[in-house]
Amino acid sequence: MRAQSIYGYYWFGTCLRYLQDVQGGSLVEPASETGMLYVKGNLEAFFRHLDELGLQVTERAAWKLRNILTELEGKNPDARLTDDEAQTLRKEATTVRNTLEAEIKGFEAYVVTPKRLDVKRLIDDPGSLFAPKVFGKLPSLAQYDLTEAAKCIAFERSTAAAFHMLRATEGVLKGFYTALVRQKRVDLMWGPMVSDLKKRPKAKKHHVLLAHLDNIRLSFRNPTQHPQATYDIHEVQGLWGVCVDAINRMAKEL
């Protein structure tokens, strides 16, 4: 899967429409830079978009257009199409369009819908959804899980997002626990770690966080881990906020 700008499809269509409508006397390629695409520029852009969009059948069918582009390469700057050249170009562009229409019927495009959380940040920069400098301090596996959780939210795989998010929170909890407890550690499991921390004088200042972690474990982690819970897109965005708050608090000790 890859990101593809909708503008690319729009511009691709304008290039083909230009080639279908081209007339004799049209500039092939101005000698000076104008910022506009003429005959040669539209042909080049058409083939570039065929490649970017992965339209291999149309690419193969467009060999005559490719030959026309090769012929235009040898023309002088500011040359203009003859009527016969324009007619040939229009004919080949229309023929290729038929193949293109047949090929793109097999393609589906999916649009990511807006969320309460910024979709672009979810996909490209999930660390920006945490307090400053927190994400970089987290264990690498937790960073991976949170990155996956963010993408799952963006693409509305809500229960999968919850799994990754809760696993990341538990991973950060292990780092938080081992940073505070140097001796006589318990098993690095969510419940035992939080229970042990509640007994440690050094962790008393984190009483709000520990209560928060207990709630996450009982209300979300356990039902999710032992399949009893599923999430919709609204619930999982709420869970994201809950886990991010806990991770922001724990990161201060990492």
Buried (B, 14 or more C-beta within 10 A) or exposed (E): EEEEEEEEEEBBBEBBEBBBEBEEEBBBBBEEEEEEBBBBBBBBBBBBBBEEBEBEBBBEBBEBBBEBBEEBEEBEEEBBBEEEBBBBBBEBBEBBBEBBEEBBEEEEEEEEEEBEBBBEBBBEEBBEBBEEEBBEBBBEEBBBBBBBBBBBBBBBBBBBBBBBBBBBBBBBBBBBBBEBBEEEEBEBEBBEBBEBBBEBEEBEEBEEBBEBBBEBBEEBBBEBBEEEBEBEBEBBBEBBEBBBBBBBBBBEBB
